């Protein structure tokens, strides 16, 4: 146990107000009660029977209690939880510690401290209590190193400590401190989409648009017109036709990518970063990878939940937006909707989705309302791409363990029929498989977007 305890020589800074020196919750222990009881009995018997030896036997107990209680603690101990605040990713190392501070002049003879931790934080020796001692005007820390197994806000704590002082005659009531959240960001799976965006609506960016302007993509050669730059003159065509011609280009625009996360339910069991992946695991990790890719290209990325709360993150660009996306993804939870009523339709509607945005819907396509939502977005003219996040071998629901293999097979056949109907209605559906898994579908979406539309 000595390798887990780190003693320090000074007390960390605390508040100096009168509240820090309020009456502590120190109570007598059973040892003090037995000492007082035994001393009183011996004195009564010695006086009643006239025996001096009984009085002499009571003297050590009385003197010991008096010496132990000559200086009593005036304030309660302080327990704090220290956790790593740096950028922590799944599978990374967590530096956590429990600190017990003694702001009093009375040393603590024994401190028993214990804490709870999230099941996704594998901390060393966090499943047992620690017994330490803390000197006067000092503090002691119990180091709890470990690994983070899954994304999210994983809690360390609450922690509780019981303290005994004055030779074990006084004990402080349990001091409990609140839990401390450790932010564990999802692992960014490799993703790289090289195909063009279907719609680019910004002023500047890296994607080729369908509008003429200053850019690097050649659109053709046309006759010279007033206002054209001289460096755009195509001298080969001009010498051959004896008229000035210029090379026209397509303007480079940025695009908006909307990550629509289906959180109506959770399917599959999560095994952490090195185990099996549930629907939310695949959804969050894929969303982080897609957001990182498009934000590095200068595009605008926004996020929206398809659930009861319908949380939304506004579109923006840059490194700050990427950190906001990661922070937003930490709070993704299953958010089922029991009945789709008018209130849910008002919270989540097509009007929340930009007409020029590429909508990437990350969904397991288990709830029928997810397919209806995809069909509604497609009918409204949005550029929709459905990313299938259902893990292999997953059952219809986590609480349906009694499904027979035949029932599970029929359920999968019905789900394949839903996927086929969505593809027939023009909704591309592709399973998430990391790098390059969306290139083919993005190319088809871009080709459909560039085709002329009838009135």
N, C-alpha and C positions, 0 to 999 in steps of 0.2 A: 504493500500500500504506500510505501514511502516514495516510490517512483511516481505516484499520482498526485502527490501533495507538493505544492510549491509555496514556501513561506516567504513573505515579504516583510520589510521592516517598518513600514509606515502605513498609516491609514489613508485610503483614497479620500479626496475632498468630499465633504458633506456639507449640508446646509447648516448654517450657524445660528438659525433662529431659535426661538424658545420652544418650537415644536420638536426639535431634535432632543430636548431634555425633558420631555413630558414623562409622566409616571409610567415606568415600564410594566410589562405584564409578567412580573416575576412571582412565582408561587412557591411555597415550601414543598419539598419532596417528601417521600415516605421516610427517607433516612432521618430528616429533621424531626418528623413526627414521632418516630420510634425513639430517637434520642431524648426528646422532651418527655415522652411518656415514661421511659425507663428511669430517667432522672427523678421525675415526680414520685414514682412508686417507691424507689429506694429511699428518698428523703422521708416520705410519709411512714414507711415501715421503720426507718431508723429512729424517728421521733417517737412513734407509737410504742416501739419495743425497747427504746432506750439503747439501741445498739449503734456504736460509733462506726463499726466496720461497714455497715450499710451506707452510712453517709459518705465514708471514704470511697466506696465503690461508685457512688453517684457523682463524685467530684470530677473524674476524667470526662464523663459524658457532658457535664455542664460546662467545663472549661473548654472542651473541644468545640462545642456549639458556639460558645461566646467568642472564641478566637476566630472561628470560620465566619461568623456574622459581624465581626468588628467593622468591616468595610463592605457594604452591600452595593451591587450594581444599580446605577441610576437610569440607564437607558437600555433599550432592547437592541439586539444584534441586527445587522443589515445583511440581507442576502441579495445578490445580483447575479444575473445570467449574462455572460459575455458570449457573443456569437460572431462568426465571421461576417463582415459587412462588404467584403470585396466581391467581385464578379465571380459567381460560383455556378458551374455547369454540372449537369448530371454526371456522376462518376467522379467528381472532384473531391478534394479533401476538405473536411469541415474542421475548423478550430473553435471548439466551444469550451467553456470553463464555468465553474460555479465558484463564486467568491463570497466568503463570510467575513464581514468587517466587525471589529470590536471597537467602538468609539469610547469605551469606558476605561477606567483605570483598574478594573478587576479582570484578571485573566479568565478565560473560559477553560474549564477543566476538560470538558468533552463536548464536541459538536457532532451530531449525527445529521447528515444532510443527504437528501435523495431527490431525484428529479424524474420527470416523465419526458419522453422524447417521441417524436413521430416515428412511425414504423418504417418510414423511408429514410431515416437517418440512422445509420449503423455506427453508433458511438461505442467506444470501448468502455466496458464496465459501467454502462449507464443503467443496467438492470439491477443494481444492488446499491445499498446505502454505503456512505463513507463516514468513517469516524476519525475526526481530526481534533487538534487542539489549537487555540488561538490565544496568543499572548495579549497583554494589555496594550491598548493603543496600537493594535496591529491587525493584520488580516492574513487569511490563508486562501489559496485557490486550488481547486481540484480540476485538473485538466482532463477534458473529454474529447480526444481526437477521434475522427471517424470519417466515413464516406457518405456522400449524398447519392441516393439510389434513384430518385425520381424528381421530376420537375414540380414546381409549386412552392407555396409558402409553407415550409415544414417547421413545426414548432419545437422548440427546446424549452421544456417546462410544462406546467408550473413546478417550482422547486420549493421544498419545505425543509426547515431545519429546526432541530430541538437542541437547546443549549443548557448545560449544567455548569454551575459556578459555586464558589464558596465551599469547596470540598464536597460537592454533591448535595449540599443542603438546600440550594435554591435551583429552580429550573424555570426557564422561560417558556411561555406558551408557544406552540408552533408558529414560526414566522414563515409565511408563504409569500412568494413573489410571483408575479404574472409571467406567462410564457413569452418567449422571445422568438419571433419569426425569422427563419433563415430563408432568404430568397434563392431558390435553385432554378436556374434558367434551363430551358430545354436544349438538348443537343441539336445542333443545326445539321440536318442531313444534307448531303451534297445534292445540289440542284442547279442546273444551268439550262436555261431555255434560250435557244439561239434564233427562234423564229420571230417574225415581226409581230407587233401588236396589232389587233384588229382595228383599234381606233386610237388616234393620238390627237388630243385636243388642246394641249398646252402650247405655249409660245416657243419654247426651246426644249431640246432634249436629244435623245439618242435614237429615237425610232423614226422610221420613214413614214411620212403621212401621205395622203392622197392629194395634197394641195401643192401647187407650184410655189417655190420660194428658194431661199438660200439654204443649200444643203449639199450633201455629198453624193446623193443618189441621182444618176442621170435619168431624166425623163424623156429626152428627145432633142431634136434640133428644129428650130423655128427661125423665121426671118427676123432680122434686127428691127427693134422698135425703140422709139425714144424712151430714154430712161435705163436702157440696158447698159451694163458695165462692159468696158472694152476687154477686160480679161476673160469675158465669157464668149468672145468671138471664136467660132470654129473656122479656122483659116482653110482647112482642107475643103470643106463644103463651100465656103465663100469663093475660093479660087475656081472651083469646078462650076459653080452656077453663076459666077460673076456678080453675085449679090451677097451682101453681108448676112450671115446667119450666126446665131448664138446657140449655145448649149443650154437647155433649160433643165433645171434640177427640181427635185422634190424637197420640200422643207423638212427639217428634222424637228419632231415634236416629242414632248413627253406624254406619258399616258398615266391613267389612274387604274390601279388594281385594287379591287375590293375582295377581301378575304371574308367569305361568309361561312361561319362555323355552325354546323348543325349540332346543337347540344340538347336535343330533345330526349336523349337517353344515352346510356353507357352500355357497351357490348364488349364482352371479353374480360379477361382478368389481366391486370397489369403486374408484370414481374420486375419492374424497374428498368434501369438502363441496360442491364445485361440479360434480362429475361424476356418473357412474352410481352407484346404490346397490345393494349386495349384500343378501343376506338378513339378515346380522348388522347391517348399517347400519340397515336399516328396523326391525329388532327393537329395537335399543338406543335409537334416537331415539324410536320410538313408546312404549317403556316409560318413558323419561324424561318424555315429555309427559303420559302417563296418570298417572304418579305425582305429578307437579307439580299436576295438576288436582284429584285427589282429596285430596291432603294439604292443599291450600289450603281445601278444604271441611271440613276437620276429621276426615276419615276415617283409618282405619288401613290402611297399605299394607305388604305383604310381598312378597318375591320368591323365586322358586325356579327352578332350572335343571333341564331335562329332559335329562340327559346322564349320562356315566359318573360324574362327581364329585357331581352333584346338590347344588351349592352352594345355601345357603338364607340368607335375610335375614329376621329376625324382624319381626313386625308392630309398628308404632309410628306415632305421629303427630308433626306439627310440622315446623318448619324443619330441625331436626337429622336427622330421618328422611329428608328429601329429600336432604340432603347425603350421608347414608349410602347411599341408593339410587344416587346418581350415582357415588360411589366404588365401589360394588359392580358397577356396569355397566362400569367401566373394565376389569375382569378377565374379561369375557365373551369366550370363545374357542370355536371348534369343538371339541366334546368327544364324538366318536363312540363308540358302543358296538358292538363287533364282533358279539357274540352276546348275546342277551337271556337271561341265566341267572337262577338263583335269587338270586344276590348283587345283581344289578341290581334285581330285583323287591323285595328287602328294602330297598335304599337309597331307591328311589323307590316309594312306595305311596300309596294313597288316604288312609291314616290320617294322612298329613302335611298334608292339606288340611282346613281347617275346614269344618264342614257349613254354616255361615252366611255363608261368604265368597263373593264374586263372583270367580270364577276366569276371568281373561282370559289365554287361551293364545295366545301369539304364535308362530306356526309356519308354515313354508312348505308343510307337508303333502306332503313329498316321501318321507319314510321311512314305510313302512307301520305302524311302531310308534307313530307320532304319532297316526294315526287310531284305533288300538286304545286309546291312552291317553285320547283324548277320549271314546270310547264308554264306557270304564270309569268316568270321572268322571261322565258323565251317568247311567249306570245306578246309581251310588251316591247319587244325589239331590243332587249339587252343582249350583250355578248356574254354568253354563259358557258362555263366549263365546269362539269361535275367531276370531282375527284373522289373516287371510291376509297373510303378509309376503313372498310370492314376487314378485320384480320382473318387470316385463313383458319378454318376450323372453328370459327366462333359460333356459339349457339344463339338462338333468337334473343334471349335475355339472360341476365346473370342469375335470376331467381327461378329459372326453368331448367333445373338439373335433371328432371325426370323425363325429358323428351327422348323418345326412342329414335334410333338412327333413321327409321323410315319417315317419321314426322319431320326430323331435321332436313332430310333430303327433299321432301315435298316443299318445305319452307324455302329452301334454296332455289328450287325450280320456279316457285312463284316469284321470288325476287329476280331471277334471271328474266322472267317475262316482263317485269316492270322495267328493267334496264333496256330490254328490247323495244318496248313501247316508247321509252324516252328517246332512244336513238332514232326511231322512226319519225318522231316529232321534231327532230333537229337538235336534240340536246346531246352533245358529246359527253360520254362518260368514260373515264379512264381510271384505272387503279394506280394508286401512288406507289412508285417503285424507285424513287430517288432521282438521280441525275438523268436528264434526257427523257424522262418518262412522259412528259407533256409536250414534247416538241412536235410530234406528228399531229396531235389534236389541235395545238395552237396554230399550226400551218393551215389546217382546214378551216378553223374559225377565221383566220385572217383572209383566206381566199373568199369565204362567204361574205365577209364584211366589205371587201372591195368590189363585189359583184353589183351591178346596177339593180336597184329596187323599183318595182312597179308601184304605181299609185293605186 
